[in-house]
Amino acid sequence: CTPLLGVHRRQSHQQPQSNQVMGFASIYTKATSVIFGIYALQMILIPANMVTDHWDMPSTPGMEFWIRGHGVSLLVLCYLSMHVPTAVAAKAAFVLSLGIAIVYPFNAKFGYLTPGLPLKYPMHYVPEGLMLGLTGAGLAAVMESPGGVKTA
C-alpha cells in the first residue's frame, strides 16, 4: 500500500477490508476449498477409487473420464474462491456444497435421481457427513456475509 494523504490505497489484487471482519465466512471458504480441493485431486489422480470406495461396483473408463473432468472444474472453483471477496466465495461455496449434497451423496443414498446404487457403508457416511456439515456451515457463513440470504 502507498500512503496517500495518510490513507492507504488498496491495490487491485487485495480483497476488500470486509474480509478481515468476516471471521467464520473466511474460515468456511478456506475449509470448503481444502475439502473440495482434496476431492478434486483424488478425482483427477485416482478416479477409480471414487467409485470403488463408495459403491460395490467396478469402475469403468467412462466413469473415470467424467470423474476426472469434474475434478478439474472443482479445482478451478477452489482457486477462484480464494481470489474473490469472502462474501461472494462463501455464497458460492454454500451453493456448491448444497448442490453437491443433493446430486451426489444424498441422491446415492435415497435414489431420487439415480436409484439402486449399491453403496458401501460405513465409507459412504463420509461424503454424507461432509456435505451435510458444509451445507449447514455454509448457511451460517452466508448469514454473516454482507447482504446475507436474499429471498425473492
ABEGO torsion letter per residue (X at the ends): XBBBGGBBBBBAABBBAAAAABAAAAAAAAAAAAAAAAAAAAAAABAAAAAAAABBBBBBAAAAAAAAAAAAAAAAAAAAAAABBAAAAAAAAAAAAAAAAAABAAAAAAGAABBGBBBBOAAAAAAAAAAAAAAAAAAAAAAABBGEBBBX
